[in-house]
Amino acid sequence: MPPVPILKPEQVIVALSKIGFHFISQKGSHRKYKKGGRTVIIPMHYELARGTLASILVQAGVTIGELMKHIK
């Protein structure tokens, strides 16, 4: 498994949108995205910590490699 990079939330949102996630709602600085039965919450901070990004990917059912294909 490749190391989890530090990314901006906007980069993750674009990649997840390409995978099929769509915006549901926002409460404060946290946005909710959904695809089928999977829901992910993305904090809109300056950068996502590695652990936070890893947790988002587990919730989304997406691998790091798959996410990175949609970012580059």
Secondary structure, DSSP 8 states (H G I E B T S, - for coil): ------B-HHHHHHHHHHHT-EEEEEETTEEEEEETTEEEEEE-SSSB-HHHHHHHHHHHT--HHHHHHHH-
